């Protein structure tokens, strides 16, 4: 197992970013592009190719390209505007879930046929998982679409959240709700690259630790994307 530091030019310790800073910087970013053309379930099996404006587990592991078709999903990257600085809303998944049990993630899930767009899906999932009130949400933009090795095409929807939120976890899905200070994400050295050996070989992923919690994989990859955008000058 190996660990390497990650540093983004323009990031400084403490950050001191406000909701207005976040809105300005996210507003200059083109939303992540969707993969096209889509391959229907009955179509030929092939692996996904990432377009500009897309990221995925295969960025660090080129042999991890998922097979098509990809399943559409969305997550809510919620930044809570506390007076002493923004925090990022995160959850720890129920330990009894079949997939990704006990892992840390943003509220989110599959995009249902009744969802008008990824934003609607992310808000619905946040209502269901943590009881987030839509009236507390101000949508800001999107990060790059993230493709997971398990075959999901995830749109990270960024929103500013007004406290106090009075959140309540759905115990069937969420074991814990917690907040990661944005200043901690922006601190040089907080995000790092880590390797881990699986049955099919060594894999690399982004990671960050906070108060005994280990955040890694796709969630940390999206946090890295957020840090890159917020760490730019201007």
N, C-alpha and C positions, 0 to 999 in steps of 0.2 A: 504494500500500500504506500502510495506516495502523495505528497501534498506540494502544490505550487501556488505562489501568490498571484493575484490578479490585480492590476492597477489600470485605471482609466484616466487618460490625460484630461486635465481640467477638473478633476475631483479634488476637493480639499477636505481636510478633517473637519468634522462638525457640520459642514454643509450649510446650515442656517437657511435652508430653502423654505419658502412660504407657499401657501396655496396659489397665490398669484404667480410665483415663479414656475410652479408645476404646470399651471394652465398655459402659460406662455410657451414653455419649452415643449410640452406635448402638442400644442397647437401648431408647431412648425414641422411636425413629423407626418409624413404620408402614412396612412393606415396600412397595416400589413396586407400584402396582396394575396389573393386566394389562388390555389393551384388550379390550372385549367389546361386542357379540358378534363373534366371529371371522368372517371372510368366506372361504368355501372357494375353492380355486383356480378352480373352474368358475363362481363367482359373478360378479356385476357388478364392473367395475373402478371403484375409487373411491380417494380419498386418505385417509390416516390422520388421525384427530383425537386429540390427546393429552388424556388424562383427568388429573384431579388425581393427583399422585404419579407422573407420567411426565414425561420430558424428551426433548429431541431436537435435532437439527441445526436444525430449524425454529424453535427458540426465538429464535435470533439472525437467522434468515433465513426469514420467514413463507412465502415462495414455494417452500420446499424440502420441502413435505409429501410423503412417499413414497407410492407407490401400493400398494394392498393386493393380495393378502394379504401380511402381514409374516411373515418367517421368524424363528423363535425361537432365541435364542442366550443364552449366559451367559459371564461372565468372572469370574476370581478376583482380587479386590482384596486382595492379601496384604500385611499389615503385619508385618514381621519385628521381634521384640522384642529388639533389641540392648541391652546394658547402658547404652550411652551415648545411647540414644534410638531410637525406631522408624524403620524405613525402609520404603519401598513397593517391592514386587517388580514390575519391568517387563521387557519384552523388546523387542528390535528384530527385526522380521520379516525373513526371508530376502529378499535383493534380487532373487531370481529368481521369486518368487511372482507369480501372475497378478493377485491383488487386494491393494492396499495394500502393495506391495513396499517394503521398507526403512523402513516406518513403525513407530513405537513404540506398543506396545499392552500390555494385560494378557494373561496366559495365558487362553485361552478359545476358544470357537467355537460351532458350531450345537448345539442340544439334540437328541440322537438319540432315536429311539423307545425305546431301552433305558434311557434316563436317567429315574430316578424323579421328579426335580425339577431346577430350575436349579442347586441346590447340587451335586447328583450330577454334572451336566454340567460345571460349573466345575472340580470336583476331578478328573474324568477328563481334561479337557483339560490341566490343570496337570501331571498325571502324564505325559501323552503329550508335551507340549511341553518341559518343563523338568525332568522326573524328580522332581517334588515328592512326598514321602512323606506319605500321609494321616495318619500318626501324629504328624506335626509340626504339624497343622492344628487350630485351634479356631475353629469358625464363630461369627461374631458377629451378623451380620444382613445386610441388603441396603440398597443405595442405591436411588434412584428408577430405575425401568425407563427405559432410554434408547433412543429410536427414531432410527435413522440414515437419512440421505437415500437410502442404497442399499437400504432395505427390511428392515433387521434390527431386531427388538425384543429388546434386550439387557438381561438382568438382571445387575447387578453384585453379586456375592456377596462380602461382606467377611469376612475371616478374620485371626486372629492366628497368626503362624508362629513356632515356636520354633527358634532357631539351635542348632547349625550345620546347614545344609540339604543340603550336598553335591549341589547342582543340576547337571544336565547337559543342555545344549540339544539338541533334535532338529534336526540340521542341515538337514533338509528344510523346516523351518518357521521356525526361530529362528536368527538370526545372532549374537545377543548377549543375555546376561542381565545386568541391572544393577539397582542400588537407588537410589531417590530419597529422600533424608532427609525425614521428615515435617516436621521443623522448616523445611526449605526451602520446602515447599509452603505452610506456614502463615505464611511471611514476607511482610509487606505488600509488594506490588509484584511478587512472584514470578510470580503468575498474571496474565495480561493478555489483552485482546481484540485480535485482529489481523485485518486484512482482506487478501484476496487476490483477484486478478482471474482468473476462469476464462472459458471460452468463452461461458458463458451469463450472465456478469455478475460483479459484485463480491460476495464472500461473507465473512461474519464468523465467527470461531471463537475458542474459548479456546486459550491456549497457555502453555507454561512451558518454560524452557530450563535444562539442567543438564549441565555439563561437556561442552559442545559438542554435546549432543543436543537436538533440537527436538521437543517433545511437543505435539501439537495435535489438533484435531478431536474425535472422540467420546471418546478417552482423556482428553484434557484437560478435556472437559466433565464426565466422571465424577469426575475429580480435583477440579474446582470444587465439585461436589455434596458430596464428602467434606469439603472444606475448610469449606463452609458449616455442615455438621453439627458438625464438631469445633471450629469457631470460635464456637459458641454458648456463652453463659454457663452455668455449672453444671458 
